[in-house]
């Protein structure tokens, strides 16, 4: 699989075929998830309707962690096997992950105001997610900080791997420090403690977020590949003008 | 072993002879701390409470400011290529350079911190805990900082970029460092905080140089 998709042209073909059904699935599942979350799931006996923020907040938090993991694995693959698409995947995923992290922080803050009476508390979970957000920003800034693009990619890969130490801290912060933020209620030993009437909408939303990530990732990766192609053509253009074929061998006209 | 000592000696000589680089970091450290009583007002009660945090934050910033000294000079004059090509493992060279960086920034900061503690009206046990914390925690700052310094070599704005990268990684050191003084003052005992600080430094000692060396290698190929 790793080698099969290493060919950018093959990746463009496969992702191009997958993209339309993926987009449709994303829209359908997200719409269904939002409907279930907003209209079907019951209001909480303590939190009232504010509990519905949870359906946006929790999957965003999961995705924030998952996307960073994706970036880290892709970076490792890029460093070890010099896989040409892994770097592109990692860089394409970073702004999406940063956006999920921001959504998580903002919705958490909106929920915290009526529930905890404060927009922000310096509890371990929040602080570590904020650090994750800065890790995303640092990664994006580092990748774009070099004139030599491949140098930026490799520096970014090393940084992504260093930042992995933060992931277990975020995951277990609520258990280690036992602070304000609720502890895990879905992925825990002995089964979820959350009621199934809320668990199902939550899981549908999570699947929707996952599909959204895949769709956006494919779009961004395809854009990045096209951009590289365009730049290569631009760089090659002066020489080609000198050689002066009006069209490529397959008949596509050469841009002048 | 001899080559490690030679490298260590060279780093120290460069730091001492290249005019006041240690002094610059120290001066920044002191000035940054002095700004706070002037900014928030000189009430002894408040200064005593926020003093340790301020001193730790200033130490973090001073460490970040001196990071470019680690590799930038060697990168420019080609010394870095020689280090990579030499028989010495690059990870070992990185440890030696980080150690020299610590001796010329972290250690002096810890040595003058008692005076800053006095300026902040801290009592004697708190100052001792602050000093012990700085000694235990600043090696982690140098080791982690080396990663950022190596990653940003040759980038467009290495200074700003390395602070953006490294400050999130410094947060645990800051939390346990400032927390140690607080725990000591409230009677909870600073021992566990200080042990955690030492643990951070010891964990960074073998791990951070691996990342730094990987980052340095990819600047050259």
Interface residues (C-beta under 8 A of the other chain):
Chain A: X79 X127 X131 X134 X135 X137 X138 X141 X142 X145 X146 X147 X148 X151 X152 X154 X155 X158 X159 X161 X162 X163 X166
Chain B: X147 X151 X152 X154 X155 X156 X157 X161 X164 X165 X167 X168 X169 X171 X211 X214 X215 X218 X219
